[in-house]
Each structure stands twice: as C-alpha cells, then as structure tokens.
C-alpha cells in the first residue's frame, strides 16, 4: 500500500512532468493562455494517461516486445479519440480553445514514456497510481501557468470571475508565445530553488 502511495505522490513533486522532468512542454506553452485551457488540457491528458497505463499494464504479458510501441500508440489513440469526442459533445468551447492539441495527446511524451517506462513493468494498481499522480501533477502545472498568464496577461480570470478586470493595463505579451516561455522559465527557477530547499 505504501509503495502505491509513493507511486502516486512522485508525480506531484519529485517527478513533476513539466518542471522536474521537463516533459510535455508543447501543450504547456501552447494552450495555457487561460486557466480554463490549462485545466481542460491537463484533465484530458490525465484521463488518457490513467486509462492507457491501466490497459497497457493489464495487457503487458500479451503484447509482443517487437510491436509494443505500436500497440501502445493504438491504445493511447483510442482514449484520445474518446476525449476528443467527449469535449466536442459536452465542452465545445473548450474543444475549440484546445484545438489540435487534443489529438496531439497521442504523441505526448509523458503518456508514451509512462507506458514504456512504467506500465509495461508494473501491475495495474501501481500503474493506476502512477498515471493519476503524473496526470494530476501535469494538470496542476498547466492550471498554474494558465492562471498566471491569464491574470497578468489578460488582467482577469474568466473561469472563476467572468470578465472582471483585475489589472487595468495587463502585460499582454504574456498571452503570446514569448510570454509562455517567460512564465515557464520563472516557474522552473522557483521549483528548482524549492527543490534544493526540500532536499536539504
């Protein structure tokens, strides 16, 4: 039980995907212009990660080594199609905001990496915990970046406060690609400093 808990918690700090492993940066930079987009992308990736981890772990003894990566991609793509259909049916505005990045979850290095490095070597319970921890860590990271970029770049936080303007003259460049790099770099620095303090 303790090992399952540690597999879950490692994704929340020790192996936090965008900041500690520096993985999955494409959606981190591209879709986090708002809290809603960051949260939606994170939850979508979490669903795919958890479901693919569990299924790949359950089938690991039946998947031949020679074609394992192709099989993983088929499994991941199946869950990505499910997410895409659900978001288009029930969260159309979010689906439009995330655009092409939902289908691109298929090639997200976090999901394929967890399948190859973890799910194919461990049982279903551990793989579920690993997927859930990594997914929640990824979701929290995207949501945090989205909040910072939306508040300081657009001057508001639409998902929670509608069109209420917090900052009269926001830093609009934070809504652009260079702003995403600036926010990511600053947060990477803060996470690294906190990491050193925690390890002491």
C-alpha positions, -999 to +999 in steps of 0.1 A: +000+000+000+029+024+009+045+018-025+013+026-043+010+058-024+046+067-032+040+060-069+011+085-068+029+112-049+061+112-070+042+128-099+031+157-076+066+168-068+096+145-072+089+138-109+065+167-117+063+164-155+069+200-169+091+212-141+112+183-127+112+160-158+108+189-183+084+168-204+052+177-222+063+213-229+044+217-262+009+219-246+024+237-216+035+266-238+007+264-264-026+261-246-021+278-212-033+312-222-061+308-196-069+288-165-097+270-184-075+258-212-048+246-188-072+228-166-090+212-196-058+201-213-045+187-180-076+167-173-078+154-208-042+142-206-048+127-172-078+107-185-057+093-214-027+087-191-046+068-164-067+047-189-037+038-211-015+030-181-041+006-167-049-011-200-012-015-210-004-029-176-032-053-178-022-065-213+016-063-208+021-101-208+002-104-241+019-076-261+049-089-280+081-068-274+087-063-311+054-044-316+049-029-281+053+008-291+028+004-320+004-013-296+009+015-270+001+041-296-031+023-307-042+021-270-034+058-264-050+069-296-082+051-287-085+070-254-076+103-272-105+098-296-128+093-266-116+125-250-119+144-283-155+132-288-165+140-252-150+175-253-167+182-287-201+169-274-201+185-239-174+211-238-174+226-273-159+260-263-130+242-245-126+219-275-123+249-298-098+266-274-076+235-273-079+228-310-053+205-325-037+198-291-063+173-280-054+149-309-017+156-303-021+139-269-013+107-288+023+118-292+027+134-258+060+121-245+047+119-209+020+094-219+041+072-242+070+075-217+049+062-188+036+033-209+071+023-218+090+030-186+063+021-160+031+004-171+047-024-191+068-034-160+043-030-131+009-042-120-025-024-126-027-008-092+007+008-094+002+018-130-031+035-120-014+053-091+015+064-114-009+076-141-031+095-116-001+112-099+017+122-131-016+134-146-026+155-116+009+169-114+006+178-151-029+193-146-018+214-116+012+227-136-008+237-166-035+253-145-010+273-125+007+286-157-027+293-172-037+314-141-005+334-142-008+341-179-045+350-177-043+372-147-011+391-156-016+388-194-053+395-198-059+411-164-088+387-155-096+351-145-125+342-167-134+308-154-139+320-119-147+357-122-160+362-157-150+395-173-140+411-140-108+431-148-081+428-120-053+447-138-060+479-157-030+475-180-020+438-182+013+426-197-003+415-230+029+397-241+022+370-215-006+359-238+018+353-266+044+326-271+073+346-256+052+352-225+047+314-221+085+309-221+090+337-196+064+322-172+077+287-177+113+299-170+104+318-139+084+288-125+112+264-134+136+287-113+112+287-084+106+250-085+144+243-086+150+266-056+122+249-037+136+215-047+170+223-033+154+236+000+133+204+003+163+181-003+184+197+025 
